[in-house]
């Protein structure tokens, strides 16, 4: 059964929230691609809509939106996701994952595109940790 670490970015506040998702909720991400929208109920954000922006596998290999499927590909990169060149004109062959989310995905990155009625912190139960 699938299990993901989901990082949800809130563009309004600039905060990000890390959530562990498994079971039936994690299955909502399988087969989706970077750029797809998912209902926020999968991570406890009722009434919210999330856009999938990327992710990585257990080894830390980044997902790229320009690589089809969910498998590993060795691509020649000049920059962007998966490679940051140190010199002008530097290129490197790098192993990256495709744009489709699968069982090999360990982390899913998402951002909030449509907001619900309640505040994000109250839905996720955050902000109460200071009292402990």
LUMPAMAR-572564 format. One line per field, with one value per atom (N, C-alpha, C): atom name; residue in three letters; x, y, z. Coordinates in nm, 3 decimals. Atoms other than C-alpha are relative to their C-alpha. Layout:
N
atomo: CA,...
residuo: ALA,...
X: X,...
Y: Y,...
Z: Z,...
***
This chain:
132
atomo: N,CA,C,N,CA,C,N,CA,C,N,CA,C,N,CA,C,N,CA,C,N,CA,C,N,CA,C,N,CA,C,N,CA,C,N,CA,C,N,CA,C,N,CA,C,N,CA,C,N,CA,C,N,CA,C,N,CA,C,N,CA,C,N,CA,C,N,CA,C,N,CA,C,N,CA,C,N,CA,C,N,CA,C,N,CA,C,N,CA,C,N,CA,C,N,CA,C,N,CA,C,N,CA,C,N,CA,C,N,CA,C,N,CA,C,N,CA,C,N,CA,C,N,CA,C,N,CA,C,N,CA,C,N,CA,C,N,CA,C,N,CA,C,N,CA,C,N,CA,C,N,CA,C,N,CA,C,N,CA,C,N,CA,C,N,CA,C,N,CA,C,N,CA,C,N,CA,C,N,CA,C,N,CA,C,N,CA,C,N,CA,C,N,CA,C,N,CA,C,N,CA,C,N,CA,C,N,CA,C,N,CA,C,N,CA,C,N,CA,C,N,CA,C,N,CA,C,N,CA,C,N,CA,C,N,CA,C,N,CA,C,N,CA,C,N,CA,C,N,CA,C,N,CA,C,N,CA,C,N,CA,C,N,CA,C,N,CA,C,N,CA,C,N,CA,C,N,CA,C,N,CA,C,N,CA,C,N,CA,C,N,CA,C,N,CA,C,N,CA,C,N,CA,C,N,CA,C,N,CA,C,N,CA,C,N,CA,C,N,CA,C,N,CA,C,N,CA,C,N,CA,C,N,CA,C,N,CA,C,N,CA,C,N,CA,C,N,CA,C,N,CA,C,N,CA,C,N,CA,C,N,CA,C,N,CA,C,N,CA,C,N,CA,C,N,CA,C,N,CA,C,N,CA,C,N,CA,C,N,CA,C,N,CA,C,N,CA,C,N,CA,C,N,CA,C,N,CA,C,N,CA,C,N,CA,C,N,CA,C,N,CA,C,N,CA,C,N,CA,C,N,CA,C,N,CA,C,N,CA,C,N,CA,C,N,CA,C,N,CA,C,N,CA,C,N,CA,C,N,CA,C
residuo: UNK,UNK,UNK,UNK,UNK,UNK,UNK,UNK,UNK,UNK,UNK,UNK,UNK,UNK,UNK,UNK,UNK,UNK,UNK,UNK,UNK,UNK,UNK,UNK,UNK,UNK,UNK,UNK,UNK,UNK,UNK,UNK,UNK,UNK,UNK,UNK,UNK,UNK,UNK,UNK,UNK,UNK,UNK,UNK,UNK,UNK,UNK,UNK,UNK,UNK,UNK,UNK,UNK,UNK,UNK,UNK,UNK,UNK,UNK,UNK,UNK,UNK,UNK,UNK,UNK,UNK,UNK,UNK,UNK,UNK,UNK,UNK,UNK,UNK,UNK,UNK,UNK,UNK,UNK,UNK,UNK,UNK,UNK,UNK,UNK,UNK,UNK,UNK,UNK,UNK,UNK,UNK,UNK,UNK,UNK,UNK,UNK,UNK,UNK,UNK,UNK,UNK,UNK,UNK,UNK,UNK,UNK,UNK,UNK,UNK,UNK,UNK,UNK,UNK,UNK,UNK,UNK,UNK,UNK,UNK,UNK,UNK,UNK,UNK,UNK,UNK,UNK,UNK,UNK,UNK,UNK,UNK,UNK,UNK,UNK,UNK,UNK,UNK,UNK,UNK,UNK,UNK,UNK,UNK,UNK,UNK,UNK,UNK,UNK,UNK,UNK,UNK,UNK,UNK,UNK,UNK,UNK,UNK,UNK,UNK,UNK,UNK,UNK,UNK,UNK,UNK,UNK,UNK,UNK,UNK,UNK,UNK,UNK,UNK,UNK,UNK,UNK,UNK,UNK,UNK,UNK,UNK,UNK,UNK,UNK,UNK,UNK,UNK,UNK,UNK,UNK,UNK,UNK,UNK,UNK,UNK,UNK,UNK,UNK,UNK,UNK,UNK,UNK,UNK,UNK,UNK,UNK,UNK,UNK,UNK,UNK,UNK,UNK,UNK,UNK,UNK,UNK,UNK,UNK,UNK,UNK,UNK,UNK,UNK,UNK,UNK,UNK,UNK,UNK,UNK,UNK,UNK,UNK,UNK,UNK,UNK,UNK,UNK,UNK,UNK,UNK,UNK,UNK,UNK,UNK,UNK,UNK,UNK,UNK,UNK,UNK,UNK,UNK,UNK,UNK,UNK,UNK,UNK,UNK,UNK,UNK,UNK,UNK,UNK,UNK,UNK,UNK,UNK,UNK,UNK,UNK,UNK,UNK,UNK,UNK,UNK,UNK,UNK,UNK,UNK,UNK,UNK,UNK,UNK,UNK,UNK,UNK,UNK,UNK,UNK,UNK,UNK,UNK,UNK,UNK,UNK,UNK,UNK,UNK,UNK,UNK,UNK,UNK,UNK,UNK,UNK,UNK,UNK,UNK,UNK,UNK,UNK,UNK,UNK,UNK,UNK,UNK,UNK,UNK,UNK,UNK,UNK,UNK,UNK,UNK,UNK,UNK,UNK,UNK,UNK,UNK,UNK,UNK,UNK,UNK,UNK,UNK,UNK,UNK,UNK,UNK,UNK,UNK,UNK,UNK,UNK,UNK,UNK,UNK,UNK,UNK,UNK,UNK,UNK,UNK,UNK,UNK,UNK,UNK,UNK,UNK,UNK,UNK,UNK,UNK,UNK,UNK,UNK,UNK,UNK,UNK,UNK,UNK,UNK,UNK,UNK,UNK,UNK,UNK,UNK,UNK,UNK,UNK,UNK,UNK,UNK,UNK,UNK,UNK,UNK,UNK,UNK,UNK,UNK,UNK,UNK
X: 0.083,0.000,0.088,-0.078,0.119,0.005,-0.019,0.254,0.088,-0.074,0.371,0.020,-0.019,0.517,-0.049,0.056,0.307,0.038,-0.037,0.443,-0.094,0.100,0.164,0.048,-0.042,0.270,-0.122,0.108,0.039,0.055,-0.056,0.116,-0.037,0.042,-0.077,0.088,-0.078,0.116,0.149,-0.138,0.437,0.046,-0.033,0.425,-0.018,0.020,0.457,-0.027,0.043,0.306,0.034,-0.036,0.445,-0.098,0.101,0.189,0.033,-0.018,0.215,-0.136,0.125,-0.050,0.021,-0.008,-0.112,-0.140,0.129,-0.387,-0.078,0.091,-0.687,0.030,-0.031,-0.587,0.122,-0.119,-0.247,-0.032,0.038,-0.415,-0.057,0.051,-0.570,0.110,-0.113,-0.222,0.055,-0.057,-0.131,-0.060,0.044,-0.148,-0.019,0.010,-0.173,0.134,-0.123,0.083,0.023,-0.034,0.262,-0.090,0.091,0.020,-0.146,0.138,-0.296,-0.047,0.058,-0.533,-0.064,0.052,-0.638,-0.085,0.083,-0.909,0.080,-0.076,-0.763,-0.039,0.042,-0.956,0.105,-0.103,-0.667,0.101,-0.097,-0.449,-0.066,0.071,-0.718,-0.040,0.037,-0.787,-0.135,0.134,-1.163,-0.037,0.041,-1.289,0.113,-0.116,-0.940,0.030,-0.049,-0.793,0.151,-0.146,-0.424,0.048,-0.065,-0.206,0.131,-0.122,0.067,0.113,-0.109,0.396,0.128,-0.121,0.654,0.012,-0.024,0.809,0.135,-0.125,1.093,-0.022,0.008,1.159,0.082,-0.069,1.320,0.149,-0.141,1.670,0.025,-0.015,1.603,0.002,0.003,1.577,-0.127,0.112,1.354,-0.088,0.092,1.047,0.007,-0.002,1.048,-0.125,0.124,0.741,0.021,-0.026,0.912,0.042,-0.033,0.978,-0.128,0.125,0.686,0.011,0.007,0.575,0.045,-0.041,0.687,0.137,-0.128,1.012,0.119,-0.125,1.373,0.045,-0.057,1.524,0.132,-0.128,1.879,-0.002,0.013,1.856,0.117,-0.107,2.115,-0.061,0.060,2.037,0.101,-0.081,2.166,-0.041,0.048,1.976,-0.144,0.138,1.637,-0.012,0.027,1.482,0.093,-0.088,1.739,0.147,-0.140,2.057,0.017,-0.036,2.206,0.144,-0.136,2.508,0.082,-0.090,2.810,0.071,-0.065,2.958,-0.094,0.079,2.807,0.025,-0.013,2.738,0.017,-0.020,2.778,-0.124,0.107,2.570,0.037,-0.027,2.532,-0.114,0.101,2.351,-0.043,0.054,2.123,-0.118,0.116,1.877,-0.112,0.117,1.532,-0.121,0.127,1.178,-0.091,0.099,0.897,-0.104,0.098,0.599,-0.118,0.113,0.357,0.033,-0.019,0.317,-0.030,0.015,0.361,0.041,-0.039,0.447,0.144,-0.139,0.816,0.014,-0.004,0.730,0.001,-0.008,0.829,-0.056,0.045,0.749,-0.081,0.085,0.471,-0.002,0.006,0.493,-0.128,0.126,0.166,-0.015,0.029,0.038,-0.151,0.142,-0.302,-0.038,0.048,-0.490,-0.137,0.131,-0.844,-0.017,0.012,-0.917,-0.141,0.128,-1.194,-0.043,0.054,-1.393,0.087,-0.078,-1.169,0.147,-0.142,-0.810,0.081,-0.085,-0.532,0.051,-0.055,-0.378,-0.105,0.104,-0.710,-0.038,0.032,-0.781,0.109,-0.110,-0.437,0.035,-0.024,-0.444,0.131,-0.127,-0.132,-0.028,0.017,-0.078,-0.031,0.028,-0.182,0.126,-0.122,0.173,0.072,-0.066,0.288,-0.049,0.058,0.059,0.061,-0.053,0.236,0.131
Y: -0.117,0.000,0.125,-0.121,0.349,0.083,-0.092,0.594,0.115,-0.117,0.949,0.101,-0.121,1.248,0.112,-0.106,1.536,0.134,-0.135,1.891,0.096,-0.091,2.145,0.143,-0.140,2.503,0.090,-0.098,2.791,0.131,-0.120,3.076,0.130,-0.122,3.333,0.031,-0.024,3.286,-0.029,0.036,3.147,-0.119,0.114,2.852,-0.131,0.134,2.484,-0.095,0.096,2.192,-0.140,0.137,1.836,-0.095,0.094,1.558,-0.140,0.140,1.178,-0.052,0.050,1.021,-0.145,0.140,0.649,-0.056,0.066,0.402,0.055,-0.043,0.509,0.143,-0.138,0.878,0.007,0.001,0.799,-0.050,0.052,0.609,0.108,-0.111,0.938,0.065,-0.060,1.047,-0.092,0.095,0.730,0.021,-0.019,0.772,0.145,-0.142,1.151,0.049,-0.058,1.373,0.139,-0.136,1.696,0.097,-0.097,1.983,-0.036,0.040,1.782,0.061,-0.050,1.907,-0.115,0.105,1.692,0.067,-0.049,1.739,0.001,-0.015,1.860,-0.096,0.097,1.595,-0.109,0.104,1.356,0.031,-0.039,1.553,0.071,-0.061,1.681,0.144,-0.138,2.012,0.001,0.007,1.987,0.133,-0.119,2.233,0.066,-0.056,2.304,-0.082,0.069,2.215,0.020,-0.003,2.128,-0.028,0.029,2.142,-0.073,0.079,1.877,0.069,-0.077,2.058,-0.079,0.079,1.780,-0.103,0.101,1.520,-0.065,0.074,1.276,-0.143,0.138,0.908,-0.016,0.025,0.745,0.033,-0.030,0.801,0.149,-0.144,1.174,0.047,-0.040,1.171,0.079,-0.091,1.457,-0.050,0.024,1.424,0.120,-0.108,1.625,-0.007,-0.005,1.739,-0.028,0.024,1.692,-0.145,0.142,1.316,-0.080,0.076,1.082,-0.120,0.121,0.798,0.021,-0.009,0.715,-0.062,0.069,0.530,0.094,-0.075,0.637,0.024,-0.036,0.816,0.070,-0.069,0.930,0.106,-0.109,1.272,0.097,-0.099,1.532,0.136,-0.125,1.851,0.114,-0.121,2.206,0.085,-0.071,2.317,-0.038,0.027,2.314,-0.107,0.100,2.047,-0.119,0.115,1.783,0.032,-0.036,1.973,0.151,-0.141,2.311,0.016,-0.013,2.389,0.101,-0.091,2.552,0.096,-0.084,2.694,0.023,-0.026,2.850,-0.109,0.101,2.589,-0.142,0.133,2.295,-0.086,0.097,1.988,-0.127,0.124,1.663,-0.098,0.104,1.333,-0.039,0.020,1.283,-0.097,0.089,1.010,0.075,-0.068,1.160,-0.092,0.073,1.025,0.075,-0.059,1.086,0.078,-0.090,1.313,-0.069,0.073,1.038,-0.052,0.046,0.958,-0.149,0.145,0.589,-0.047,0.060,0.351,0.039,-0.036,0.457,0.142,-0.138,0.819,0.002,-0.010,0.907,0.134,-0.133,1.280,0.062,-0.070,1.473,0.147,-0.144,1.852,0.054,-0.056,2.045,0.142,-0.135,2.399,0.021,-0.029,2.535,0.093,-0.085,2.672,0.060,-0.051,2.707,-0.020,0.004,2.788,-0.037,0.035,2.652,0.106,-0.094,2.820,0.015,-0.003,2.725,0.032,-0.031,2.829,-0.130,0.118,2.585,-0.052,0.042,2.579,-0.069,0.063,2.494,-0.138,0.130,2.210,-0.104,0.092,2.058,-0.017,0.011,2.105,0.061,-0.065,2.321,0.128,-0.120,2.616,-0.036,0.045,2.411,-0.052,0.061,2.277,0.093,-0.094,2.593,-0.018,0.017,2.510,-0.118,0.120,2.179,0.023
Z: 0.000,0.000,0.000,0.018,-0.085,0.127,-0.111,0.172,-0.049,0.047,0.100,0.111,-0.078,0.277,-0.092,0.083,0.140,0.060,-0.042,0.160,-0.071,0.055,0.114,0.024,-0.008,0.038,-0.004,-0.004,0.124,-0.056,0.062,-0.120,0.072,-0.069,0.088,0.121,-0.121,0.413,-0.020,0.024,0.264,0.082,-0.086,0.506,-0.078,0.055,0.419,0.115,-0.101,0.606,-0.049,0.035,0.606,0.066,-0.048,0.638,-0.049,0.038,0.634,-0.047,0.057,0.408,-0.041,0.042,0.367,-0.019,0.018,0.288,-0.118,0.106,0.083,-0.046,0.038,0.093,-0.092,0.084,-0.060,-0.140,0.131,-0.344,-0.091,0.082,-0.460,-0.084,0.073,-0.574,-0.109,0.097,-0.767,-0.138,0.137,-1.143,-0.041,0.033,-1.122,-0.051,0.053,-1.291,0.057,-0.042,-1.206,-0.077,0.061,-1.271,0.020,-0.026,-1.187,0.131,-0.123,-0.919,0.076,-0.088,-0.621,0.107,-0.109,-0.362,0.129,-0.123,-0.032,0.111,-0.100,0.165,0.021,-0.010,0.096,0.110,-0.103,0.340,0.118,-0.112,0.577,-0.021,0.030,0.403,-0.073,0.056,0.349,-0.065,0.072,0.088,-0.079,0.071,-0.050,-0.125,0.118,-0.389,-0.007,0.005,-0.429,-0.142,0.128,-0.740,0.030,-0.018,-0.759,-0.076,0.062,-0.826,-0.017,0.014,-0.799,0.109,-0.102,-0.576,-0.020,0.011,-0.530,0.049,-0.047,-0.466,0.128,-0.126,-0.161,-0.008,0.017,-0.305,-0.020,0.017,-0.349,-0.143,0.141,-0.729,-0.027,0.024,-0.839,-0.114,0.111,-1.060,-0.093,0.099,-1.383,-0.085,0.076,-1.571,-0.149,0.142,-1.910,-0.029,0.020,-1.859,0.020,-0.006,-1.933,0.092,-0.081,-1.707,0.142,-0.140,-1.356,0.024,-0.015,-1.422,0.003,0.001,-1.399,-0.144,0.129,-1.697,0.025,-0.006,-1.750,-0.109,0.095,-1.914,0.014,0.000,-2.011,0.033,-0.048,-1.817,-0.004,-0.008,-1.842,0.119,-0.117,-1.531,0.028,-0.034,-1.369,0.109,-0.103,-1.146,-0.016,0.000,-1.057,-0.023,0.025,-1.149,0.003,-0.007,-1.059,-0.046,0.052,-1.281,0.078,-0.070,-1.120,-0.095,0.100,-1.444,-0.117,0.120,-1.755,-0.102,0.105,-2.022,0.052,-0.056,-1.783,-0.022,0.019,-1.867,0.075,-0.071,-1.679,-0.025,0.013,-1.729,0.142,-0.134,-1.428,-0.006,-0.011,-1.324,0.069,-0.055,-1.264,-0.016,0.013,-1.221,-0.096,0.089,-1.466,0.076,-0.060,-1.402,0.065,-0.057,-1.291,0.141,-0.137,-0.919,0.008,-0.009,-0.835,0.139,-0.129,-0.550,0.038,-0.028,-0.583,0.052,-0.046,-0.498,0.153,-0.146,-0.140,0.049,-0.039,-0.129,-0.112,0.095,-0.300,0.040,-0.024,-0.330,-0.062,0.049,-0.366,0.051,-0.048,-0.337,-0.005,-0.009,-0.246,-0.114,0.109,-0.548,0.030,-0.039,-0.411,0.150,-0.145,-0.048,0.043,-0.061,0.173,0.100,-0.096,0.447,0.124,-0.124,0.741,-0.027,0.007,0.811,-0.010,0.018,0.712,0.133,-0.129,1.061,0.087,-0.082,1.225,-0.056,0.060,0.979,0.028,-0.020,1.029,0.147,-0.143,1.407,0.043,-0.035,1.406,0.077,-0.081,1.635,0.144,-0.136,1.941,0.067,-0.052,1.984,0.099,-0.091,2.166,0.144,-0.134,2.461,0.074,-0.064,2.526,0.070
***
